[in-house]
Amino acid sequence: MSPPTFPPPPPPAMQPPAGDADHAWVHENLAAYLAGGLSAAERSGFDAHIMNCPACFDAFTEAQGADRALQRDRQESDSSPL
C-alpha cells in the first residue's frame, strides 16, 4: 500500500481549470457537437467541460444560437414561394 500524498488533492469543485488543450478541443468541435458528429464518449467529455468552464459554455451557447438562427432561416426560405 502506498503512503498517502500530502497535501491531499483539492475537492472537485476546487480543481484548477482545464488546460488550454481542452478549451481548444471544445472550440474546434462546436460544429461537430451541434451536428451530432461526436461519439458518445466525446459528447460526454464535451458536456462535462462546458458545464465546468464558463468561457466554453458561453462559446457553446453562442454557436448554438447561431445554428438555430441558420436553421430557422433555412426553413423560412424553403417554405417561401419562388
C-alpha positions as CSV (number, residue, x, y, z in Angstrom):
1,M,0.0,0.0,0.0
2,S,1.5,3.4,-1.0
3,P,1.6,6.2,1.5
4,P,-1.0,9.0,1.1
5,T,0.1,12.0,-0.8
6,F,0.4,15.3,1.0
7,P,-1.3,17.6,0.7
8,P,-4.4,15.8,-0.4
9,P,-5.8,16.9,-3.8
10,P,-8.5,19.6,-3.5
11,P,-12.2,18.6,-3.8
12,P,-13.6,18.6,-7.4
13,A,-15.2,22.0,-7.1
14,M,-11.8,23.5,-6.3
15,Q,-9.9,21.8,-9.1
16,P,-8.0,24.2,-11.3
17,P,-9.5,25.0,-14.7
18,A,-8.9,22.6,-17.6
19,G,-5.8,23.1,-19.7
20,D,-5.7,25.1,-22.9
21,A,-5.9,21.9,-25.0
22,D,-9.3,21.1,-23.5
23,H,-10.5,24.6,-24.4
24,A,-9.1,24.3,-27.9
25,W,-10.7,20.9,-28.5
26,V,-14.1,22.2,-27.4
27,H,-13.9,25.2,-29.7
28,E,-12.7,23.1,-32.6
29,N,-15.6,20.6,-32.1
30,L,-18.5,23.0,-31.5
31,A,-20.0,22.4,-35.0
32,A,-19.5,18.6,-34.8
33,Y,-21.3,18.6,-31.4
34,L,-24.2,20.6,-32.8
35,A,-24.4,18.4,-35.9
36,G,-24.4,15.2,-33.8
37,G,-21.0,14.2,-35.2
38,L,-19.2,13.3,-31.9
39,S,-19.1,9.9,-30.4
40,A,-20.9,9.2,-27.1
41,A,-17.6,9.5,-25.2
42,E,-16.6,12.7,-27.0
43,R,-20.0,14.2,-26.3
44,S,-19.8,13.2,-22.6
45,G,-16.4,14.9,-22.3
46,F,-17.6,18.0,-24.2
47,D,-20.7,18.2,-21.9
48,A,-18.6,17.8,-18.8
49,H,-16.2,20.5,-19.9
50,I,-18.7,23.1,-20.8
51,M,-20.6,22.6,-17.5
52,N,-17.4,23.5,-15.6
53,C,-15.9,26.2,-17.9
54,P,-17.9,29.4,-18.2
55,A,-15.9,30.6,-21.3
56,C,-16.5,27.4,-23.2
57,F,-20.2,27.3,-22.1
58,D,-20.6,30.9,-23.5
59,A,-18.9,29.9,-26.8
60,F,-21.2,26.9,-27.0
61,T,-24.4,28.9,-26.3
62,E,-23.3,31.5,-28.9
63,A,-22.7,28.7,-31.5
64,Q,-26.0,27.0,-30.6
65,G,-27.8,30.3,-31.1
66,A,-26.2,30.9,-34.5
67,D,-27.0,27.3,-35.5
68,R,-30.7,27.7,-34.6
69,A,-30.9,31.0,-36.5
70,L,-29.4,29.4,-39.6
71,Q,-31.9,26.5,-39.3
72,R,-34.8,28.9,-38.9
73,D,-33.7,31.0,-41.9
74,R,-33.3,27.8,-44.0
75,Q,-36.8,26.7,-43.0
76,E,-38.3,30.0,-43.9
77,S,-36.5,30.2,-47.3
78,D,-37.6,26.6,-48.0
79,S,-41.2,27.4,-47.4
80,S,-41.2,30.7,-49.3
81,P,-42.7,30.6,-52.8
82,L,-40.2,31.5,-55.6
